[in-house]
């Protein structure tokens, strides 16, 4: 497939469904080779790989727990052996488990924050050496509207992780701006479709964003795709809210 990202390699964490799957598809359509990461959903990952192959793209599956530093190192070794390295990193993996704060266990707190923040730390740190060698790179972190709005309750651990991810975005953007590496964040609002069982009921299920519809994964993938293109080289350290006017920063 020929596109503006031909000869680039993109790693998408949590890439087997919803936004992650949509992002993998969008970057593949621009010509990038895709690394589909999942912690354990190999069957779904192989399905996404097949979908990309049917589009004429190239992809590989990496089963790795991104909260495990050694597992991330092994994943990047696999990627280097197949594709040479990573040019684009999308830190998308998250768990949106709901639990009242007073009932939240230490394991639940650490588990969610670790997926969101430790995962982004390990993967970004592993990807940056290749980006520095090639003199080009894109990191896009996926946060969310939850920590900006009062309607999202029972997710203190998720909100803390996502807020931290936005802070990490700014820190890395400032540190690597002169290296032709941009670091941005996309913050999704209400995205429709099937939800993970652990995510619980949608907050304010009757609330429709001002644009008159609930979002779809393609809304998020289009934003990520743009931030990875050459045309977005002057954009770094930003949080792009894609929420149909649900939250106005």
Secondary structure by P-SEA (a helix, b strand, c coil): cccccccbbbbbcccccaaaaaaaaaaaaaccbbbbbbccaaaaaaaaaaaaaaacccccccccccccaaaaaaaaaaaaaccccccbbbcccccccccccccccaaaaaaaaaacaaaaaaaaaaaaaaaaaaccbbbbbbbccccccccccccaaaaaaaaaaaaaaaaaaaacccccbbbbbbbbccccccccccccccccccccccccccccaaaaaaaaaaaacccccccccbbbbcccccccc
